[in-house]
Amino acid sequence: MARRLSAKIGPSILNADLSQLHQESQKLLDSGADYLHLDVMDGHFVPNLTFGHPLVKCLRSKIKDAFFETHMMVSNPEQWIEPMADAGVDQYTFHVEPVEDIPLVCRKVKEAGMKVGLAFKPETSVKMVRHYADLADMILVMTVEPGFGGQRFMEPMLDKVAWLREIYPGLDIEVDGGVGLTTIEACAKAGANMIVSGTAVIGAADQAKVIKIFRDTVNCYLGHST
């Protein structure tokens, strides 16, 4: 029997004012965010460069209890497992594309005390998940090319979400990229229960209202009353 899933809304702080990161992050949590999605880019796997474990550790020193997910858009995710665990990360989500031994990295992440997330770029076949789904706590389907915020939502990627939800009814499935008020229903209908959103939440005049709409929409398709 599949476990009961719930909606989880995780704003991406990539579009936040990084000079006010603690305050902006706390505001998101106070507005109802379930977790914080921290985009880590190395300038190699993706062309952009963001931040690393020192900043995450500083943020954790200010925010003690929130669930931190790091989305590791890096060429060598194994390199950062221990530093991110030390920084207080709860879930380590890494891209499968640059990794030769995915089960090894999954094992090391769990040994470091973190949950495992597996992320797939848009051109990567979702069917390779079959080899690794039992090792993961969550699958992330990218609905834009990783590396930059503010991109146009790629609706065909939702076919991957629907395929995963049918085969793995009890698995947390996350979508990231271009998710906003005009695309949330399609994401929820396809079966995503973990929602990453940057611009649509960070830039909202009423962050709590947007987060509530996201949650209510997802829970509606999960069959929960709102």
C-alpha angles and dihedrals in degrees: 000000000000116000118248110265126208136195115267120188117202116180116210110234092204091102095044125104099269091200087064097035098135093050094043092047092049090049090055091051091047087052091059106272112157095206143351120251110211115197112212115189127178103197088243111066085037124017096239127082123212128156140309143211097301091064092043090051091051091050091049090053088060099037109045106176111030121111110251121202117187115204101207109208091176137124095232109034092169089067094065102042098097096040092051093046088051089049090059102257116164101194127028111202114187136176117253095210101082096036122099097187108035096171090054093053091046090052093049091050091053092044087055089057100254134119118250124241122182118205129198129199117228095259094050116100110246090211091079085073088080089076094053110022093103089058095052134079091198142011120217117206110197112222092189133030107280118249109059138053125229098043126148114270114254103218095186087069088071088074085069091052092051092048092051094046092052094051098035106034094169098047125107107243119193130195123201131182133056094003111155144132092297095049105034095089093055090049092050093045091053090054108261113147100174112066125195116192130168118169096026092058104029093048096043120116087218109033093177091056093052093046090050092051090051093049095045092049094051094044090050091059091042087057096248122136114242 
